[in-house]
Amino acid sequence: MRKRVEVFYSGRVQGVGFRFTAESIAGELGVCGWVKNLRDGNVQLMAEAEEGILKDFLSKIKESFSPYIADSDITWLEATSEFQGFEIRF
């Protein structure tokens, strides 16, 4: 079943290639959505795919950035299928 996940990452998550890596992993897995830096130093991610793929996506991000992520606030939602691909937003 397709799901949507919204995640707010905190810690030292800006300036470490977080957004570009998330975009690359999303492309590998076929995840749609976006990622962006927030003014408060956090990173917001919105993604849609099959639930198992999203769990794999989040796991790969955590593996790649565990030294930099202090916390992640994850909210699972129903998919809206509004995204065509995955992009970095500014």
C-alpha positions in Angstrom: 0.0 0.0 0.0 1.3 3.4 -0.9 2.0 5.7 2.0 3.3 9.2 2.7 5.9 10.0 5.3 6.8 13.4 6.6 10.1 13.6 8.6 11.8 16.5 10.4 15.5 15.7 11.0 17.4 17.6 13.6 21.1 17.7 14.5 24.0 18.7 12.3 22.0 17.8 9.2 22.8 20.8 7.0 26.0 21.2 5.1 26.8 17.5 5.1 25.2 16.4 1.7 22.0 15.3 3.3 19.6 16.6 0.6 21.7 15.4 -2.3 22.1 11.9 -0.7 18.3 11.7 0.0 17.6 12.6 -3.6 20.0 9.9 -4.8 18.6 7.2 -2.5 15.0 8.2 -3.6 16.0 7.8 -7.2 17.4 4.4 -6.6 14.3 3.2 -4.8 11.7 5.0 -6.9 10.5 7.3 -4.0 8.6 10.5 -4.9 8.6 13.7 -2.9 11.0 16.4 -1.8 13.6 17.4 0.8 14.6 20.9 2.0 16.6 22.7 4.6 14.7 24.7 7.1 15.7 28.1 8.6 16.1 26.5 12.1 18.8 24.2 10.9 16.6 21.1 10.5 15.8 19.3 7.3 12.2 18.4 6.3 11.5 15.4 4.0 8.2 14.5 2.4 8.1 11.2 0.5 5.6 8.7 -1.0 6.0 5.1 -2.1 5.0 1.6 -1.0 5.3 1.4 2.8 8.2 -1.2 2.6 10.1 1.0 0.2 9.7 4.0 2.4 11.0 2.1 5.4 14.0 1.1 3.4 14.5 4.7 2.2 14.4 6.0 5.8 16.7 3.2 7.0 19.3 4.1 4.3 19.2 7.8 5.2 19.7 6.9 8.9 22.6 4.6 8.0 24.2 7.4 5.9 23.8 10.2 8.4 23.5 8.6 11.9 26.5 10.6 13.1 24.7 13.8 12.2 21.1 13.0 13.1 20.2 13.9 16.7 16.5 13.2 16.3 13.9 12.4 13.6 10.2 13.2 14.0 8.3 10.8 11.7 4.6 11.1 10.7 2.9 8.5 8.6 0.1 9.7 6.4 -2.1 8.5 3.5 -0.5 9.0 0.0 -1.9 11.7 -2.3 0.1 10.7 -5.4 0.8 14.4 -6.1 4.5 14.0 -6.7 6.0 13.1 -10.1 9.6 12.5 -8.9 11.9 13.5 -6.1 13.4 17.0 -5.8 15.4 19.3 -3.6 13.4 22.3 -2.6 14.8 25.7 -1.7 
